[in-house]
Each structure stands twice: as C-alpha cells, then as structure tokens.
C-alpha cells in the first residue's frame, strides 16, 4: 500500500477514536474486543479492524496464514491497518553522537480467520488478567509510579499528580475503577505537557479512560457508562480527545497485562 493509503488510515483512525468515545455502545464493544483475541494489536489498529469488520475474531497477514497452512479465500478484501517500521538515526547530543530509533508506519492488509480456508487452527486464550476480581488494587498500584493512599472521604478519589487517594468502599470494583480514573488524570492532566482544559472535559477524559481499562480487564463499569452517556459523550467538550484517551488506556492496560497473571475468576461489577 502506498503513502496515500497510510495517511488515509491515520486520518480514519483519529476520526474513529473520536467517534468511539462519544458513543457508549461503540465504546463498550470496542473495549471488550481487545480481550477477545486482539492482544497483539495496538488499540489504534484494533479500532481500524473493528470498524472494517465487526465480527473479526483473529487477524493475520496473508503470509502468516500461509505459514499456518490456511489460505485467503478468493475475492476476500483485506482489512487495512498500520504496521510500525523502525529506523536507526544518528543524533548530535551534548555528550556526542548517539543513535535514536525513529518509528514510522505503513499501511498493510490483514485478514480475519473467517476469510480463510485450510488446516484447522487451535485458538489459544490469553492467561493474562481476565477477571476484574483477580485484580488487587495494592498490587496494581505498584506497577505505576504513584503512591497509593486510602481515605474515608466523601469523594471517591483524588490525585495531586504524585499520590492517588482512593476512598474505602464496600464495592472493591468501584475502588479499582476510581483508581484508574485518577491514574488517567496523572497521565493526561499533569506534567509539562498538560493542556489547559476545563474541569468537565478533564473529568470526561479520565472517566472514558477508566471505562476502557475496566471493560478490557473484565470489570463492568456501568457508573462510567452512565456518566459518559449523561454527557452524550459531549463531542464539543471532548473535541479531538479520542486518540489521547485511547492511547492512555492502552498504556495502562499493557502495563497491567505484562504483570504476572492471577488465576481467572469472574468479573466484578461497578454499580
């Protein structure tokens, strides 16, 4: 695929990200899809797959399917995604010259297993975190560079960018969802790159991140869905936040997913 196609996919991915975070039904489907076989793809590529083929379950390139002794059916159209390419480049620094890695993307096609025929394929299942109640808040917090504190406050949680405070509640899933909300604030709304945005937009962004992370990890967070839905996703307030929100959620999920896997148990529900 040429550079024009790459640019089209990048533009389309950004548009899709903004669409998803303003539609709670699409956000719900998208969030859960990652845990249903798409761990090897970025959230951005998963968006592209999801919107081109809603019923996709397992995607791979043409030659990968050949290696698995499966063949793309005649007449099937590929699903366009973005593949990273890495280059080394020399850069002058105060201490001399050093090599840095430059990442660029090119458009490639993948095909869902339903678009192929051939040898039966044994589908594995990720043994990573799958159920919300397999998460321990104290252990999860150790994966991130922020101190965790507990309180008996009226508000569910807060953060000053260094410490995340979560109020003790009977509903443990609610505490975990609150932690991800505050963690999103630390990622999006503190530091040198902080954008001056109003409080309502900050809260919507953080809640959207929490919702995606919870859904991906098996926590049914109806509270977030109601909150976002009540604002109707507020297209005006969220503006072009889609990519920022999805990248932040993916960073959190992948950090947790690399942790040692606990035994699977049923999902938690936030009421």
N, C-alpha and C positions, 0 to 999 in steps of 0.2 A: 504494500500500500504506500502511496506517495505522501509527501509532506502535507498536502492539502487535506487528505483524509485524517491525518494526525491532528491537525488544527481543528477540523470539524468535530472530532471525538472529544478533544479537550473542551471545546465550547459546549458541546452537548452534555458532557459530564457535569460541568458547572451549572448548567440550566437544570439538569435533573436533580442535583443536590439541593438547589433552591426550591424545586417543586416538592421534593420529599419532605422537607422539614416543615412545610406549611400544610401538609395533608396527613393527619394522624393515621388514617387507614394505610396509606402507602408507607408511612414511617414504620408502622407495625410490621408489615410484610417484609420490608427491606431489612429491618433489624434482625428478624428471625432467620432470614435466608443465610446469613453468614455462618450460623451454627449448623446449617443443614448441608454441609459439604463444600463450602467455598472458602475454607481457611487459607488456601494458597493464593487467593486473590486479594488485592487491596480493596478497601471499601469502594473506592472510585471505580475500579473495574467491575466490581460486583453490581454497582449501580447500572453500568452500561449493559451487563449481561441481563440483569433483572428486567430492564425496560425493553430490551430487544426480544427476550424470550422468557416470559413469566414462569413457565413450567420447567425451566432448566434445573437440573439436579447435579450434574457433574460435567464440567467442560475441560477440553484439552485441545491442543493444536492438531493439525492434520497428521503430522509425522509421529506425534506421540500416540495417537490412536493406532497408527500402523504398527508401532512397536508393541502395542497391546493386542495385535492381531485383530483389530477392528478397522472397518473401512467406512469412510463417509459416504452416505447414500447419494446416488446421482440426483442432481437437482437441488440439493440442500444448500442454503445460503449461510455463510459464516457469520459469527457474532463478532463485531468489531470491538477490540479492547486495546489498551495501551501497554506496550511492553517496554520496560526500562532498559537503557543501554548505558554502560559505564565507561568513562574515558579518564585516563590519567593526564594531568596537565601541570606543567611547572609554574610555580608562582613565587615571585620575589617577596621575601619577608624581611623583618629587621635582623633576623639571625642568618639570612642567606636564602638560598633557593630550596623550595620543598615541593613535593608532588601533592596535588589535591585531586580528589575524584569528582568529576563532572557527570551529572546524570541527565540524560535526555531520553525522550520517549519516541517510539514509533508505533504506528497502527499495525496490528496483526489480527488475524482471524482465528477464532476457536470454534469448536462445535460441541454441542451437548451430546451426551451418550445416546439420547433418543434419535439423534440424526445419524447414527452409525449402526452398522451390522457387523457380525463376526463372532469371535470367540466370546463365551460368557466371561463376565468380569466380576471378580469378587470385590464388593464395595466395602471398604473399611469404615470405621467410625472413630472420630477423634476421641481420645481418652482425656482431653483437657476438661476444664471446668464446664459442666453442662447444666448443673442444677444450682439454683440460687442458694439453697440451704447448705450447699457444700462450701460456701464462702464464709470465712471467718474474718470479720472486719479488722481485728487487730493484725492478722497475718497479711491481709490485703494492703493495709496501710504501710507495711514495711517495704512494699515494692516501690513506694513513691517517696520523694524527698520532702515530706511534710510531716510534722509532728501531729499525732492524733490525740485529742483530748475529749473527755466526756463531761457533760453538764446536765443539770436538771432544769434547764431554761425552758421558756415558753416556746421560743422559735426552735425549729428542728435542727438547724445548724448554722454555722458561720465560719468565715476564714479571714485572716488578715494577710494571706499570701504566704505565711510561714507555718501557721498552725491551723489544722482543720478541727473544729469543735462540733461534735455531734451529741445531741441530747439523747439521754437514755429513754428508750421506749419499749413497750411490751412487744411491738412488732419489729423483729430483727431485720426483716426485709426492708422496712421503711427506713431504718437506720443506715443500711447499706446504700439505698437509693439516695439518701441525703448526703452521704459521704461522696458519692460520685458527682452529685450536684455541686458541692463545694470544691471538689477536686477540679471540676470543669472551670470554676471561677479562677482557681490558681493558674490554670493553663491559658485561659483566654483573657483575663481581665487584670493581670498584674504584670509587673516587669517592664523592661524597656520598650517592648512592642505594644504596650497597652493602647487601645484606641479609646478615645473619649466618646463613649456611647451612653445613652440614658439607662437608668436603673431597670426599667421594664424590659428593655432589649437584652440587658445582661442576664436578667433572670430567665427570659425565654431561651436564650442560648444555652445557659447552664442546664436548664430543665430538659432541653432537647438532647444534650449530650448524655445526661443521666438516663433518659428514656432508652436511647440506643444501646448504651452499655448494659443496662438491666435486661433488655429484651434479648440481647446477644448471649448473655450469661444465664438466661433461664429465669429471670425474675419478671413476673407480670406486674408492671408498674402502672396501674390504672390511674393513680393520682397524677402522674406526669401527663398521661394521655388526656385526662380531663383538663388539666391546666393549659396545655398547648391548644387543645381543641376550643377551650373557652375564649382564647385569644384568636381563634381561627388561624393559628399559625402566624397571624399578623404579618402579611407579606411586606407591608410598608416598614414595620419596625425591624424585621429580620433582614430585609434588604437582600444583600448578597452573602449572608452568613452561612449558607449551606455547606460550602466546601470547608470553611473553618470548623464548623460543628462536627462534620463527618470525620475530618482528619483528627480532631481532638479525641473523639470517641474511639476511633481505630487505635490511636496511640495507647489509650488506657486499656482497651480490650487485649491488644497484643502483649502489653506488659504483663497482664494477669495470665494470659494464655501460655506464656513461657514458664510460669511458675509450676512447681511440682503439682501434678493432678491429684485432687482428693477423690475419694470414692464417690460415684454418682448417687445422688438421691433426688427426690422430687423437687420441683421448682417452688420458690416462695412467691407469695402474692403480697403486693403493697396495696393496702386499702385506703 
